[in-house]
Amino acid sequence: MELKYVVAVYVTAAVALAFLIFSFIRFRRRRKFRGGTKAIEAEYMKEIPHFRRRLRVYKVLKFILTVSIVANLLISGFLMAVPYKTEVTEVKHMNRDIILCMDISTTVDHLNFELVDKLKEMVENLNGERFGIVIFNTSPLYLCPLTTDYEQVLDELDIIGEALELRYDYYNGMGGYSSRLVELDEYISAGTLVGNQERGSSIIGDGLAAAALDFTNVEEDPDRSRIIIFSTDNDLQGTEIITLPEAGQLCAERGITVYGIGTEQMYTADRTMMRQAVEATGGEFYYGEDSRVVSNIVDKIQEHVATLDTVEYEISEHVTPEIPFIILLISMACMILLQWLCKV
């Protein structure tokens, strides 16, 4: 434990020492009579056992009270000096990036909900890998940049999960219309419907391509493991800038492995196209909203062993006044009690 302002301890120690010297001088000095009622046979009273016992108790209590005052002064000075401890945290950066790329059109809500729920478990067990989130409909939106701030990622996944659940329940007659539904639906839809009137919706190739382009330093660090978890029903309902096969080829060229997962209701042609685009990157394709299917894709991603890239050390300071403050409170309570007992 260290102190920020050591001078505060010296000042209060000097005050405590001055108080002790003053108390000692005052105790040793004979006091002159300054009025009041004189007792007859004062020497005789000192021989009375009860009086002597009470006098001894008074002196002991007074001594303890003096010690408590000194202790309070010293602890107060210690607190004013701001005690803190320095912690050095090892931050590992692993050689793996993962982006969740989700088609958030309503037809994929149930699949996405299962996927988000399972991915939260995976994110909680990450250690140094970067994780990001891209959502798309008409246009892609980078909802969460690649980061090792897993609390931020989990917060985003919680919001997405709640939004998908409320929306799915509402459209399937299992839940009512609410302000919370409107708020969360706006949250996951804002920015993903840009140009919807002109271009349509569910533009799958653009979404995957946007996720592929969000990986940085591809040329500078070609050995880095890059993975996209890609969920969609591949039901194109608009005009695309880049097709899904072209987006798959872009991922392959950039060394990105795509793990795709589609809905059970996919058309056969859409399923075949998505499988070919995904497998062209060296990844695997799954379909079905069953939680076991989602678990399989997460297990496959875990097989990509993340190797250590760099290690950094973060130095942080934590103020630790709790224990001295508790001692001060106890000491003050004892001081008040002793002062009361001295008067009894």
C-alpha positions in Angstrom: 0.0 0.0 0.0 1.2 3.5 -0.9 0.2 7.0 0.0 -0.4 9.9 -2.4 0.1 12.7 0.1 2.6 11.6 2.8 2.8 15.1 4.2 -0.7 14.7 5.7 0.6 11.9 7.9 3.5 14.1 9.2 1.2 17.0 10.0 -1.3 14.9 11.9 1.5 13.0 13.7 2.9 16.4 14.8 -0.6 17.5 16.1 -1.0 14.1 17.9 2.4 14.6 19.5 1.5 18.1 20.6 -1.7 16.8 22.1 0.1 14.1 24.1 2.6 16.6 25.4 -0.1 19.0 26.4 -2.1 16.2 28.1 1.0 15.0 30.0 1.8 18.5 31.3 -1.8 19.1 32.3 -1.9 15.8 34.1 1.3 16.4 36.0 0.6 20.0 37.0 -1.1 20.7 40.3 -4.3 22.5 39.8 -5.2 25.5 42.0 -8.6 25.8 43.6 -10.8 28.0 41.5 -14.1 27.9 43.2 -16.7 25.3 43.9 -17.4 23.2 47.0 -14.5 21.9 49.1 -14.7 18.5 50.6 -14.0 18.1 54.3 -11.4 15.6 55.2 -10.3 15.1 51.5 -7.4 12.9 52.6 -9.8 10.7 54.5 -11.9 10.3 51.3 -8.9 8.9 49.4 -8.8 6.0 51.9 -12.4 5.0 51.2 -12.2 1.8 49.0 -15.2 2.8 46.8 -13.7 6.2 46.1 -10.3 4.7 45.3 -11.9 2.2 42.9 -13.9 4.9 41.1 -10.7 7.1 40.9 -8.7 4.2 39.3 -11.5 3.5 36.8 -11.6 7.2 35.9 -7.9 7.4 35.3 -8.0 4.3 33.1 -10.9 5.6 31.1 -9.2 8.9 30.7 -6.0 7.3 29.5 -7.9 5.2 27.0 -9.8 8.3 25.8 -6.5 10.1 25.3 -5.2 7.1 23.3 -8.4 7.1 21.2 -8.1 10.8 20.4 -4.5 10.3 19.2 -5.5 7.2 17.2 -8.3 9.2 15.5 -5.8 11.9 14.6 -3.4 9.5 13.1 -6.0 7.5 11.2 -7.5 10.8 9.9 -4.1 11.8 8.6 -3.7 8.4 7.0 -7.0 8.9 5.2 -6.1 12.4 4.1 -2.8 11.0 2.7 -5.1 8.8 0.3 -3.9 5.2 0.6 -3.9 3.3 -2.6 -2.4 0.2 -4.2 -0.9 -0.2 -7.7 -2.0 -3.2 -9.7 -0.2 -4.4 -12.9 -2.6 -6.3 -15.2 -1.3 -8.5 -17.9 -3.3 -8.0 -21.1 -2.9 -10.7 -23.8 -3.7 -10.1 -27.4 -4.4 -13.3 -29.2 -3.8 -13.9 -32.9 -7.5 -14.3 -33.8 -10.3 -11.9 -34.8 -14.0 -12.9 -34.9 -16.9 -10.9 -36.4 -20.5 -11.8 -36.0 -22.3 -10.8 -39.3 -26.1 -11.1 -38.9 -29.0 -10.5 -41.3 -31.5 -8.8 -39.0 -34.5 -9.1 -41.3 -37.5 -10.5 -39.3 -37.3 -13.9 -41.1 -34.0 -14.7 -39.4 -35.1 -13.6 -35.8 -35.4 -17.1 -34.3 -32.1 -18.3 -35.7 -30.3 -15.1 -34.6 -31.7 -15.3 -31.1 -30.4 -18.8 -30.7 -27.0 -17.8 -32.1 -26.7 -14.7 -29.9 -27.6 -16.7 -26.8 -24.9 -19.3 -27.6 -22.3 -16.7 -28.5 -22.6 -15.0 -25.2 -21.1 -18.1 -23.6 -18.3 -18.1 -26.1 -17.5 -14.4 -25.6 -17.3 -14.9 -21.8 -14.6 -17.5 -22.3 -12.5 -15.4 -24.7 -9.1 -14.3 -23.5 -7.3 -11.7 -25.7 -9.2 -12.4 -29.0 -10.9 -9.5 -30.7 -14.6 -9.7 -31.4 -16.9 -7.4 -33.5 -20.5 -7.3 -34.6 -21.9 -6.3 -38.0 -25.7 -6.3 -38.7 -27.3 -5.7 -42.1 -30.5 -5.5 -44.0 -30.6 -3.1 -46.9 -27.2 -1.7 -45.7 -24.6 -3.0 -43.3 -23.9 -1.4 -39.9 -20.7 -1.8 -37.8 -22.5 -2.2 -34.5 -19.4 -3.0 -32.4 -15.8 -2.6 -33.6 -13.3 -5.4 -33.2 -12.4 -5.1 -29.5 -11.2 -7.0 -26.4 -13.7 -5.1 -24.3 -15.9 -8.2 -23.7 -18.3 -6.3 -21.5 -19.2 -4.0 -24.4 -19.7 -7.0 -26.7 -21.9 -8.8 -24.1 -24.0 -5.6 -23.6 -24.6 -5.4 -27.3 -25.4 -9.1 -27.5 -27.9 -8.7 -24.6 -29.6 -5.8 -26.4 -29.8 -7.7 -29.7 -31.0 -10.8 -28.0 -33.8 -9.0 -26.2 -34.8 -7.1 -29.3 -35.0 -10.3 -31.4 -37.0 -12.2 -28.7 -39.6 -9.4 -28.4 -39.9 -9.0 -32.1 -40.2 -12.7 -32.8 -42.9 -13.1 -30.0 -44.8 -10.1 -31.4 -44.9 -11.2 -35.0 -45.8 -14.8 -34.0 -48.7 -13.7 -31.6 -46.8 -14.6 -28.4 -46.2 -11.1 -27.2 -47.8 -7.7 -27.2 -46.8 -4.4 -28.7 -44.8 -2.3 -26.2 -42.6 0.8 -26.0 -39.7 -1.5 -25.2 -40.3 -3.4 -28.4 -40.3 -0.1 -30.4 -37.2 1.1 -28.7 -35.2 -2.1 -29.3 -36.5 -2.6 -32.8 -35.3 1.0 -33.7 -32.0 0.2 -32.1 -31.2 -2.8 -34.3 -32.9 -1.3 -37.4 -31.4 2.2 -37.3 -28.8 2.5 -40.1 -29.6 -0.9 -41.7 -32.5 0.4 -43.8 -30.7 3.3 -45.5 -31.8 3.3 -49.1 -34.6 0.8 -48.4 -37.1 2.5 -50.8 -34.7 2.3 -53.7 -32.7 -0.8 -53.1 -35.0 -3.1 -51.2 -34.0 -5.4 -48.3 -32.0 -8.5 -47.3 -29.0 -7.6 -49.4 -26.9 -10.5 -48.3 -23.7 -10.1 -50.4 -23.2 -6.5 -49.3 -23.5 -7.5 -45.6 -20.8 -10.2 -45.9 -18.5 -8.0 -47.9 -18.8 -5.2 -45.3 -17.8 -7.6 -42.5 -14.8 -8.8 -44.7 -13.6 -5.3 -45.2 -13.8 -4.5 -41.5 -10.8 -6.7 -40.8 -7.7 -4.5 -40.7 -4.0 -5.1 -41.4 -4.8 -8.0 -43.7 -1.7 -7.5 -45.8 0.6 -6.5 -42.9 -0.5 -9.5 -40.8 -1.5 -12.3 -43.2 -1.0 -15.1 -40.6 -3.7 -13.7 -38.3 -6.7 -16.0 -37.9 -9.9 -14.2 -39.1 -13.3 -15.6 -38.8 -16.8 -14.5 -39.7 -19.9 -16.1 -38.2 -22.5 -15.4 -40.9 -26.3 -15.9 -40.3 -29.0 -15.3 -43.0 -31.8 -17.0 -45.0 -30.1 -15.8 -48.2 -33.4 -14.6 -49.5 -32.4 -11.5 -51.6 -35.1 -8.9 -51.8 -33.3 -6.0 -53.3 -30.5 -4.7 -55.6 -27.1 -5.8 -54.5 -23.7 -4.1 -55.1 -21.8 -7.3 -54.6 -23.3 -10.8 -54.9 -22.9 -13.4 -52.2 -20.5 -15.6 -54.3 -18.4 -12.5 -54.9 -18.4 -11.6 -51.2 -17.3 -15.2 -50.5 -14.5 -14.8 -53.0 -13.4 -11.6 -51.3 -13.3 -13.4 -47.9 -11.1 -16.1 -49.5 -8.7 -13.6 -51.0 -8.3 -11.9 -47.6 -7.7 -15.1 -45.7 -11.1 -15.0 -43.8 -12.8 -18.2 -42.9 -16.6 -18.0 -43.0 -18.9 -20.2 -40.9 -22.4 -19.8 -42.3 -25.7 -20.8 -40.7 -29.1 -20.5 -42.5 -32.7 -21.0 -41.5 -34.7 -24.2 -42.0 -37.1 -22.4 -44.4 -34.3 -21.6 -46.9 -35.1 -22.3 -50.6 -32.9 -25.0 -52.0 -31.2 -22.7 -54.5 -30.4 -20.1 -51.8 -29.0 -22.9 -49.5 -26.8 -24.2 -52.3 -25.5 -20.8 -53.2 -24.7 -20.0 -49.5 -23.0 -23.4 -49.0 -20.7 -22.8 -52.0 -19.8 -19.3 -51.0 -19.0 -20.3 -47.4 -17.1 -23.5 -48.3 -15.0 -21.4 -50.8 -13.4 -19.7 -47.8 -12.5 -23.0 -46.1 -15.4 -22.7 -43.7 -18.5 -24.8 -43.1 -22.2 -24.3 -43.7 -25.0 -25.2 -41.3 -28.7 -24.7 -41.4 -31.5 -25.0 -38.8 -32.6 -23.0 -35.8 -32.1 -25.8 -33.3 -29.7 -24.9 -30.5 -27.6 -28.0 -31.2 -26.9 -26.7 -34.7 -25.8 -23.4 -33.3 -23.6 -25.2 -30.8 -21.9 -27.1 -33.6 -20.8 -23.9 -35.4 -19.5 -22.5 -32.1 -17.6 -25.7 -31.4 -16.0 -25.5 -34.9 -14.8 -21.9 -34.2 -13.3 -23.0 -31.0 -11.2 -25.5 -32.9 -9.3 -22.6 -34.4 -6.6 -22.3 -31.8 -5.7 -18.7 -30.9 -2.0 -18.2 -30.5 -0.4 -15.4 -28.4 0.3 -12.3 -30.4 1.5 -9.6 -28.0 1.4 -9.0 -24.2 0.9 -5.6 -22.7 0.9 -4.5 -19.1 -1.6 -2.0 -17.8 -0.9 -0.1 -14.5 -3.9 1.0 -12.5 -4.3 2.6 -9.1 -7.0 1.7 -6.7 -7.8 3.9 -3.6 -8.2 1.7 -0.6 -9.7 3.7 2.3 -12.2 1.1 3.5 -10.3 -0.6 6.3 -8.8 2.7 7.9 -12.3 4.3 7.6 -14.0 1.4 9.5 -11.3 1.6 12.2 -11.8 5.3 12.5 -15.6 4.9 12.9 -15.0 2.2 15.6 -12.5 4.4 17.4 -14.8 7.4 17.3 -17.6 5.3 18.7 -15.4 4.1 21.5 -14.2 7.7 22.2 -17.8 8.9 22.6 -18.6 6.0 24.9 -15.6 6.5 27.0 -16.3 10.2 27.3 -19.7 9.4 28.6 -18.4 6.9 31.1 -15.9 9.4 32.4 -18.8 11.6 33.4 -20.8 8.9 35.1 
